[in-house]
Amino acid sequence: MHLLIAAAGSGTRMGANCNKLLLKVAGKPVLAWTFEAVKAAKSIEWIGIVAQPCDKEAIIPLIEEHSMNVHWIDGGRTRQESVQLGLAALPLEAEYVLIHDGARCLVESDLFDSCSKLVQQGVSVIAATPVSDTIKKVSKDGFIANTPERSDLWAAQTPQAFSVQELKKGHQTALLNGWSVTDDASLFEKLGWPVKVLESSPSNIKVTTPFDLVIADALIKSRGKD
């Protein structure tokens, strides 16, 4: 199975002056914890990391520390553009691909394997967790417009797994139509292609804010990995 790790973000929402994946949690950079989970997955045979050239000097030592054969891919201005660049860098023989956000450092390794198994059976799939909060849709002037049925709502996570050919087609269509999406499953939705939800742990958070760092630190320590 081929894996692309999206790691080309910045620390804007974190209030940091560097890539948030280089910030430390439980004594190690966020990305180091992601690498540990990836390395423990049984199904992954090829890894590409899509990141900014300015972060290469800091990320390469983390790759070497984990003794991983990782292919470096220069990222783009947006996540969507970075995934497009990652897809273009895949080996010609790649049939299926996992996309994972480097900031989801608490991902469990067997989640990669579960997604790999499903996509190889012809099922596009994303990891997600049921929403526990009551969600309100709010108008532009700040008033509640409606309340969607909570039982129908899931919070999308990664990894997400797709046919390489179909995902490339999705991104090509997005370029032609000017679509802007925040995850790859949204392209399939727009094209009317089915995507299955695989329930995962709510601990599979995306480290985005300083509060997330605190939560991630506590969860890692509770697993006895610090």
N, C-alpha and C positions, 0 to 999 in steps of 0.2 A: 504494500500500500504506500502511496505517495502522500506526503504531508507538507503543507505550506503553513509556516508560522508567520502571522501578520505582526510585525514588530516595528513598523515605521512611524508610529505615533510620536507625540510630544508630551511634555508635562504640563500643558496649559491648564487643564482643570485641576491638576494636582498642585498647581502653584509652584512647580519645580522649574529649575533652569536647565533641565536635561530630560532625556527620554525617561518616562516613569518606570520603564522596565529595568532601569539601572539602579533605581532606588532600592534600598535594603529593607527586607522584611524577615524577621527571625534570623538576622545575621547574614543573610545572603541576598543578592539582587533578585528582584521579582522573576526575571527571566531564568535564573538558575533553577528555581523551583519548577518552572515550566519544563525545562530540559529534563529534570529528574523524572517527571511524569511521562514524558515522551519516551525517554530511554527505557522505561519499564514496560512500555506497551509491546505486545508480542507481534502485532500485525504490521508495524511500520518498518519499511525497508529503505525508504528514501526520504530525506528531509531537506527542505529549502526554507531559509529564513529570509523574509522580505523586510529590509530595514534601510534606514537612511545611511548614506556613505559616511556621514560625520560620526556615526555611532560604531562603525566597524572596528575601530581600534579598541573599544571597550568590550564589544560583544565577542570577538574572536577568542580572547583568552577564556571566556566562559564555555565556549564550545570545546576548546582544547582540554579544559579542566574535566569535562564530562566524557572525554574520549569519544566524541560523536563525529561522524562524517556528515557534515552539514554543508549544503551548497548556499553560498551567499548570493542574494539577488537585491540589487538596488531598488528601493521602494519609490513610490510616487507621491504626489501632493495629497492624495486622499486614500482612504482604505480601499475604496473601489478600484482606483488606479493601481494601487499596490498589488491587489489580487490579480488584476489583469496582467501585470508584469510577471507575477509569480507563475501564472498559467503558461505564459509564453516561454518560461524557462524550464518547464517540465520536460523530462525525457520523452522522446517520440513514442515510446512503448507504454507510457502511462495511460491507463484506462479509467482509473478512478482517483479521486483526490479528496483528502481531508483538509479543511481550512480551519485553523485554530488561532484565536487571539492570544498573543504572547502574554497579555495581561491577565489571562485566566490561569494563574499559577497554582490554583488549588484543584485543578482538574484531576480526576482519578484515572489512572492509566488504563483500566479496563473499559472506560468509556470510549476511548479511541478504538479498541478492539470490537466493541459492540457496534459502533457506527460502521467500521470497516466491513463487518460481516453482513450488515443489512445492505450496504451500497453494492456489494459484490453479488447480491441477490437481485439487483435491479431496482432497489428502493432508495430514492434520494431521502436524506434524513438529517435532522438537526437535533442537537441536545437542547432540552428546555425543561423548565420547571413550572408547575401550576402556580398561578398568582394567588397569594393569600390575602392581600389587601383588597379593599373595595376600590375600584378604579373609577374616577370621574373624568368625563370628557368636558373640558372647560372652553368657553367661548373666548374670543380675543379680548373682550373687556373684563374677563376674570370671573364670569358667572358660570355655574354648572349648567351644561347643556343636556347631558344625560348620563346614565350609569349603565355601562355594558354589563351583561350577565357574567359574573365572576367565574362561573364554572366553565365558560368557554375561553377564558384567557390564560395564556401561557407566556412566560418570560423566555425569550429566545436566548440561547447561549451558543457556545461552540465547544467541541468540534461540530462542523457541518460537513456532510459527505455527499459528493455528486459524481456523476459521470463527467470525465474531463471534456468530452466532446460537447455535451449539453451545456456545461457551465461556460465553456468558451463561447458557444452560440449565444447564451444569455448575456454575456458581457459585450459581445459584438452588437447585439440588438440594443443594449443600453446606450452604447456609443452613438448609434445611428439615430436614436430617439431622444437623446439627452436625458435619460433617466438617471437619477441620483438615489442610491440606496445605501442603507447602513449595514446590511448583511446580504449574503449571497442568496439565501432562500427567497428574499424579496423579488429577485429577478425571475425565479421560477413561478412565483405567485403571479407576477405581471403577465407571464407567458401562458398561464393556465396549466402549468405542469405540477403534478402532485408532489408534495414533500411530507414525509412522515415525521411526527414528533416522537422522540425517544426521551422518556422521563429521566432526568438526572438529578443530582443533589443540589439543593439550594445553596450549598457551600461553594459551588462552582462560580464564584463571583468574578466580575471583571474589576481589577484594581484600577480605579480611576481617580479617586479623591483621597485626601489624607485619612478620612474615616475608614475607607476600604483597607488601607495599610494596617490600621489597628485591628480590624476584624480578621484580616489574613494572618497577621502575627499570632493572634489568639488561636485561630483554627489550626495553624501549623504546630503550635506548641501543644495543643490538645491531642494531636496525632503522634506526639513524641518524636518529632523530626528535627527539632532545633538542636 
